[in-house]
Amino acid sequence: MRTREAYLRYIANTYNRLPLVIVRGRGMYVFDERGRRYLDFVGGIAVCSLGHCPPAVVRAVRKQLSRLMHVSNLFYTREQLDLASTLSSVTPDGIKKFFFCNSGAEANEGALKLAVKHSGRERIIVMEGSFHGRTALTVGATWKREYREPFEKIIPKVFDFVPFGDLAAVERAVTDQTAAVLVEPIQGEGGVRVPPDDFLPGLRKLCDERNILLILDEVQTGICRTGRWFACEHWGISPDIITMAKGLGSGFPIGAFGARPEVMDSFSPSDHASTFGGNPLACVAAAETIRTMKKLKMPRRVEKTGGYFMARLAELAEGHPQIADVRGKGLLIGVELQSADIASKVQTEVMKRGILINVTAEKVLRFVPPLIIGRTHIDRLIDALDVALRKVGG
């Protein structure tokens, strides 16, 4: 039985998969079942931050495998403490306590529970265009109607949506029952949308004035993705609670949320838990990821590489009217095309040339490659995009 046929028989049909079976990965490349190599600008959707199977992380996990794979959170482990202390050296000012889980949705769910427990209030302000996960709670905080509507009956009615980037709209939405504002510094799934420069500083000021918690969802933007350890650093602010996942484990599943100690201390035993959260394998993968990034001076590296990438895309846009916009920060970049049909055709044409790219928000090419990417990789992509755009036309 072919792999794709077997998927239809045995695996839930919840993804629109591309017609490709990936069997191996190394660095910037993945390989299909026929042995063909693909340059990967998807990176597991901003997950494989150090490339596929990074040697340092593989060594750390392999060593941990023979020592301790799992133990209940009813006990202490050195690996969890090591990750927390390592993480606290790179998180925004004031974020010093952490809860470990397995994904971004779990991190956001825990952050929302913490906000409600700390504040004693129940309403959360969220943004149009947002994506925070697909659990019953986090899908309620997610803007896309197709994600929410089938499950409306079990989604808590506690979310107030406002336009992303509109500080006045946030202020109007605040009530005496508002516990927190939950926002992505840059909307990834929503089309790589960067807010006005005064938006996040204004949110921080508003939350301070109204005694509201500011939660930053940095699941996609965190861990050096935008040329800073966390994207909020671009605007010089720190949240009360921050969530992260994706690139944290270089491909090994892990999520976390961190908070100011006085906020995190609102939790007490039994308030929140995760069987696999903070397991030794995930913790060593994440700690080694951070240490490797420090050695590589990754924030500065990403800033420089991302600047080159954006410049090359801007040059490309000058010759192709199908490109409506180029935007992003670091190595979280979006190229908005004139239509969803053009975006789909470009994705297919580029894949034929051995390069994988992602389409989000219907017509935005989203580039979230491994952070180890070099200029030669970018140049190859630009050449492929140029050929693809000429072929598909307008």
C-alpha angles and dihedrals in degrees: 000000000000118000095245093047090049090052091057090050101045111018130068112259098236102123135064096223126195115240095261133106111208115204105166142017136195128172111313094352141077126192129216128220091270092055096253115149123227128194103230120222092161098062093191085306098304093326107106093066096164094037129263115323096351107207097229093051093044090052092049093049093044091052091048091049091067093046110042128342102176143357130168120266085241083088136051123251129193091218093062092048092047091054093047093051092044091049093049089061092065106030122100119280113292097016101119108138126065144192117203125214138151109264147014094260090054090049092052092045091053092046091054092049090050092050092052093045093048098044102035088223131112115209126091126197112218136173135256107246092030129142120193105153144290105264114114091264101040095044085058087060091048118096103213107104094207089062095048108036100069089056103037092121093067100034114104111242095229104108127101114195122210132173113279111252095017106119094178090056090053091051092051091050095056116107134168087267096056109120100176150343113238116199142157110230086222119015108235107176088035091066106283093287116181115203126230111277093249095051104084095038087049091051091051091052093046093049091050092049095047097038092243126145118245112216117190117200101211095162090122102020099047134088097050096308094131099036094273129077086250126012094233087072089073088068097037097242137124125209129220090233128018130189129205141170130128105072094026095091101030089240099330109114112256138134134181144177124208131194145177106280094245089055098043090047088068086079118083131182112302094020091102137359146165126198095210098024113122094009114170096250095053092043095054090046091053096042091050090047091056093045092050091049090052091052091050092046084232101182092059092042092052092047091054096043092045091051091054091046093051092048092052091048091050089053089049091051091057090066099041122060089191087077109087099176145355116206145151143087130264109332096341100093134161129196111194115208129198095256145008090243092058091047092052093048092048091051090052095046093049091049089054086059093054100262127116120213134167133233120208135170087027098279108030120103103216118202115197103152127168108289091239090072118135136208093260090059091050092048091052091052093048090053091050093048090049092054093043095050091049091050098048094042122190 
